[in-house]
Amino acid sequence: MASKPAQQERIPVGRVAELLGAGWVGCAHVGPGDDGTLTGPGGEVLDVAFGGGLHTTSWVSLRKRTRGGRAYSLKDLRLRSAEEAAQKIASDYPVIAECHRADVARTEKYLRPASKFAAEVAGFLGEGWSGAGVDNENHNEFYPLCVLTCGDMRISWVWKTKQWVWGEYPKWERPKEWQISGNYAAKTWGNSLQNNPQINVGSGRPAKQVANEIQRRLLPGYTVALQQAQARDAEHAEAVTRVNEIAERVQAALGYTDRVTPLSPSGAREFVEVRVSLPGASACGEVGCRPEEGGSVSLNLRHIPLNVAVRMLEILREGVTHLEADTDA
């Protein structure tokens, strides 16, 4: 029976950079995922994942800052060594450099004016405000063109009238109107603004007029919506704290230590389930911990011996009766 070929180690990114020569820098990632990045002499950033075995493949992709133009991406490469990887990248470097130069040119032509305009608007809005154009390869008609920030406030705008030239980055002077909206960088996943405040402003207006429109028409409603969202975040954080405290008490009663991972305020959950599994006993089930005032749990227990279940119910009846009596008093 034929033996399987020995699996070769993965190609080290640093070694590929050394073989490519002066100006190249390799950075390996820590942990699972892509192998790392290669930065070229012209500032080109290549995301790379090098396979090393006979049955693995590699890919190389140029990281872009803007959408449009030519991309450089190679997949399913059969690279057996660092020498092969370096040779392939070196032979394709003229194409890589050309794509990178085109990307930089688009940034200079379209995003830099956007950043300049956003900074001017932020200056007219007053102290604490900053503005920038969006520099992101995922730019599309739904992605913000400019962003203004001040504390938790985040105002973005996109084109209301979307006019496109296929394959080109949208031009700054192209739209007739901007759609300007207030957003919230929520601390809780899923806690967005209710009825996102937004206005439409003519794109030909100077920065001072745009700032005045934002102050007059957007900020009043946006401030109220933002405060409501922040209040929801604060309530959620309190609920998460209560749930974690309840779960700790339940675990302590069962003799557990760190059986359940505490909830994070950045998540949307406000419920923890502690599984019941006692050594040497058939009893099992779940205890659900909820954040109601004073704390409450839901019990779902199975295979409880009758005498234990009767005692539990007696304790439950006594406790509820005393609690109701204290409440009425």
Order of alpha helices (4+ residues) and beta strands (2+ residues): alpha-beta-beta-beta-beta-beta-alpha-alpha-beta-beta-beta-beta-beta-alpha-alpha-beta-beta-beta-alpha
